[in-house]
Amino acid sequence: MVFWAIMSVRTVMQKQLKMPEYLGLDTSNYTTSCAVWNMSSGELRQQKQLLPVKAGEAGLRQSDAVFHHTKQLPELMERLLPESLTQLSAIGVSVRPRNAEGSYMPCFLCGQTLARSIGAVTGARVYETSHQIGHILAALYSAGQLALLDRPFLAFHVSGGTTDCLLCEPDSRQLLKITQLGTSLDLKAGQAVDRVGLMMGLQFPCGKALEELAMQSSRRWKLRPVLKGGDCCLSGLQNQCEKLLREGTPHPDVARYCLKAVEETVSAMTAAALEKTGRIPVVYAGGVMSNKLIRSVLEERFGAYFAEPAFSCDNAAGTAVYAAIRDGGM
């Protein structure tokens, strides 16, 4: 009896010593994503899949995005979790594009409903956040800079839906208080990249293929970004690329021009923001910022931090990190 009592106590202690696991979900307008952070091993695993877009098209209707998320989520979860989570403590999920009044997209309902369902069955706590904060946290995690959450820093979210310069400050309720210091007044950087890529017959989303094309060019472009205060305008970029293609400019040179224009624009927005805030750390996130040509220049110019490509495009790693922080697991 004493032996079994000792063994019972040991089993309880072993269970108590097991570190929790945190699940992250993100169902954006581009990608279905799920991730799990195991605090015992320190491993953060993720599975993600782009939403299918027909050749020549530049996006999906929300109803189609919801359908594809509903279809893809179970498949990705099965690949992510070959074994059930035994210590699931909390779930982080993006439920809106930004933490702002009126920020809403139906596609985020897919992740939200799954998170609430899993939470109801397992008892795991559910922490809701924005897609934007998920991007920023994924970038900080990837760059090894989560300690920046204790101080002000600049974060750029540059993707198909945003070209935003954000002042991030610690916030007890939402983790980050975000103040927009600059944005695009017309075309977003990711939209520009995709539209230029589609002009040259690339498949949407065009970022990776456009980068590979630009790497074939050694042409050096001199251009001046269009800024109005801290905001930018990018529609001229699309118009200029159309003109270059009509004139017969080789595709690699046009691709190089497009990415150079984005790089110069983001650089000018960064300099304008730092004039307001003083010298504070800068972090770049979003799919466009996974581009190696853009990254190398901004790293050198501002000593900035970047997410690695796997954590820069849409992903659920940031929402898993959010759950861990909000649940007190870090």
HELIX and SHEET records of a PDB file:
HELIX    1   1 VAL A    2  LEU A   17  1                                  16    
HELIX    2   2 GLN A   62  LEU A   80  1                                  19    
HELIX    3   3 PHE A  108  THR A  122  1                                  15    
HELIX    4   4 HIS A  131  ALA A  143  1                                  13    
HELIX    5   5 LEU A  146  ASP A  150  5                                   5    
HELIX    6   6 ALA A  189  MET A  199  1                                  11    
HELIX    7   7 GLY A  207  ALA A  214  1                                   8    
HELIX    8   8 SER A  235  ARG A  246  1                                  12    
HELIX    9   9 HIS A  251  THR A  277  1                                  27    
HELIX   10  10 GLY A  287  SER A  290  5                                   4    
HELIX   11  11 LYS A  292  PHE A  302  1                                  11    
HELIX   12  12 PRO A  309  SER A  312  1                                   4    
HELIX   13  13 ALA A  317  ARG A  326  1                                  10    
SHEET    1   A 5 LEU A  44  LEU A  50  0                                        
SHEET    2   A 5 THR A  31  ASN A  38 -1                                        
SHEET    3   A 5 GLU A  21  THR A  27 -1                                        
SHEET    4   A 5 LEU A  88  ARG A  96  1                                        
SHEET    5   A 5 ARG A 125  SER A 130  1                                        
SHEET    1   B 5 LEU A 175  GLY A 182  0                                        
SHEET    2   B 5 THR A 163  ASP A 171 -1                                        
SHEET    3   B 5 PHE A 153  VAL A 158 -1                                        
SHEET    4   B 5 VAL A 282  ALA A 285  1                                        
SHEET    5   B 5 TYR A 305  PHE A 306  1                                        
SHEET    1   C 2 VAL A 226  LYS A 228  0                                        
SHEET    2   C 2 ASP A 231  CYS A 233 -1                                        
END                                                                             
